[in-house]
Amino acid sequence: MLLNNVKKDFFTLTEYREKVAPTQTDKDGNVIFLYSANADRQHSYISAAEKKDMMYYC
C-alpha cells in the first residue's frame, strides 16, 4: 500500500510513519496521520498544517 501526500510524493506506511513522527506525535506517543479526502476543499486546513511542518495524505 502506498500513501501520497498533497505534494504527490509516495510513501509506504512505514516510510510515511517515520517521516511524520517527529512533528506529528501526540503526548501519549501516538503518531497522528492527517488525511484529506479532498485537498482542494480543505486547502486552508492543509496550509495551516504545512506551516507547522505537518503532512497530509490524500
N, C-alpha and C positions, 0 to 999 in steps of 0.2 A: 504494500500500500504506500502510495506517495501523497504527501501533502504539498500544496503550493501556497506560498504567501501572496500577498497582494502585489508584490513586485515580480511575480511569476517565477520565483525560484522554487525548485522542487527539493523535497527532503523526505527521507524515510521517517517513521515515527521516532526512532532512536536519535537520528540526527537532529530532528526538529526539537526534541526534548532537550538535548544538550545545548542547542543554540539559544533557546529561550529561558532556560533555567536560571541564569544569573539575574535576569531582570523580572522574571515572572513566577517567582516562588513566594508563596504566602508565609505567614508567620508560623504555620504548622509544618512547613517543609513540603507542601504540595505544589507541584508545577502546574501553573494555570495556562491552558491553551485558549487563546482568544479566537473566536470563529465568526465569520460573517457569511451569510447566505447570499447577500447582495452588496458587494463592495461599493457600488455607485450610490445606493440609498443610504448606506451607513458611513459615508465618507467623513463626516465630522467626528464620529467616534474613532475611526481608524486614524485620522490625523492627530487627534489628541493622544492616542496610544503611541503613535510613532514619535511624537515629541518626547515621550518618556522612554524611548528605546525599546518599546514593546512591539511584538509582531502579531499580525492577524493572519490566519489562513482562510482560504475560501473553498 
